[in-house]
Amino acid sequence: MKIVVCLKQTPDTEATIKLTADKQGIEEQNIKWVMNPYDEYAVEQALRLKEKHGGETVVVCMGPDRVTEAMRTALAMGMDKGVHLKDDAFAHSDATGTAKALAAAIKPLSPDLILCGRQAIDWDMAQVPAILAELLDMPQVTVVAKMEMGADGKSAVCNRRIEGGEEVVEVKFPAVLTCDKGLNEPRYASLPGIMKAKKKEIKPLGLAESGLSANDVGKASSKVQILEYLPLPERPPGKVFKEQETPDMVKQVVKLLREEAKII
Amino acid sequence: MNFDLPEELKVIREATRKFAEKELIPISQHMEETKVMPAEIIAKLKELGYFGIVTPVEYGGMGLSNVGHCVIQEELARANLAFCLLISGNNGIGSMGILYFGNEAQKQKYLPRMATGELLSCFALTEPNAGSDAAAIQMKAEKKGDQYILNGMKHFITRADISDVFTVIAVTDKAKRQKGGFSAFIVEKDAPGFKIGKLQDSMGSDILHQCEMIFEDCEVPAENLLGQEGDGWKAAMRVLEEGRLGQGARSCGMARRLIDLCVDHANTRVQFGKPIAANQAIQWMLADMAVELYAMQCMTYDAAWRLDQGDRTQARASKVKLFCTEAIGRIADRAVQIFGGMGYMREAPIESIYREARALRIYEGTSEIQRLIISRDVLNK
């Protein structure tokens, strides 16, 4: 079977995010970029399926030159090859533009299965996989926490997390699944894996080769207009209780936790 | 001029850092308390390829450059120096003798199994009366038939108790001494007449042991001679030279960990109604630590890169070893001061790093030996 994983490179969860002076973006210098953590579950799932059922795994990623580092990590984990959507025209695409570009890269591959992370941890919109499935006319199952291949090898039973429980869904391939924490435990890229990844192909795909026009992607096509970014509000200082009897202080803290913070 | 790492090494740095942050740092303090490195972690390090970093590809290793080796050592030392010490034999002094002086049969026999970590290795030169003056070694090797008979003792040999293969330097010609009188041998752990003596308790770095090695009419097959009879001194010096840059990289990793810990502590420890980071005394210590780390990293990676270009200037590696190991001593000392009483307690990681840092100025050439090498280089120009 042929499995495509859509990848995004995001700032590390521990990166300190600073806005640019014009409030139109974030300072990219000194940011540590990583593979979107949810995409790691997608990569791991693709590798496990390949190990069990054979086939080919392809990682597809859109972005500037720096994203090849995240792609190499996926190849080092064991993915077979990559397609890099690389063109200035793709910059500032909204979710629809991004999904169009990914669909253009994925369609000629005719995959049986497309795996994505449940969302990227930078924008947290979780829209691209859904739009991608629509564009490719495939069924989609989101937030998958468990997956069993069907006996025919052409379908899967997926458990997806919903409020208060799990929903079990059967889906026929080709399909788009988005992967959640708990689906698997992603492996580490090993040193031999990294050395092998050096020789694996990452095919660049520009706007012209993708068959899209400049109106389909980028800022021009974007239906979302970002007015400005605002920094997170400063956290208010904590309340300190002291110089009273401990039981009295505990009572006050519990009262505040219940009535003000509303966490107990 | 480009100081950026190539993409492959960035991927390696991120992969190693991630593994260290998720698996190694969380168990580091427990290891310091129990003095045991969990077997599962050793197995994981083997599985991920960390025993074959510099072994050439044709012998099953990764064949990484000196820069790459430094990147990995820095990340592992940031978690705990013991991880560097664990892999340092197979990636350095334990395997280099075989790589540079061994014949093809010896290389095929040992290097691939060292690269996977199946065999652990170490290097045995130091004796009770031969430390900085390594040429004062006494251990004898006499050829009898198709064997060499080794008699004598080595000490302070890191990891010898858990190693399988040793590169041992012994005297084959008493008259010639280091000028062709020393030879290097591959000794396996079950060689008749060989045993591990005392495990030597040390101030720091004591998760892996320093050991005595005792040779009493120890029989070593003649085919285990490395290179020619008389090549031993050359082999020892080459092997030691390779290790010096590593001490720089390890110091960088330890310094990064200490600075991270100190920044967290200074921002959260409140005294006199404000975080201690608000005090200039603390700020200046942190500034000095940051400056030294920057200098250490510049020196280490510059020297590693030059070595990769084929420039083997011995004094440069000595400069890196001298500066970085002395700087980490100063950084660790300030870290204890910033942490105050807690910096002195076993429950925080500062004191163990402080103890470990002290050893770096001694092994693989003391600061004084490095100054000797550097001053000779300066005076001869």
Interface residues (C-beta under 8 A of the other chain):
Chain A: V34 T68 E69 R72 T73 A76 Y188 A189 S190 L191 P192 G193 I194 M195 A197 K198
Chain B: E7 E8 K10 V11 I12 E14 A15 K18 F19 E47 L48 G49 Y50 G52 I53 V57 M62 G63 L64
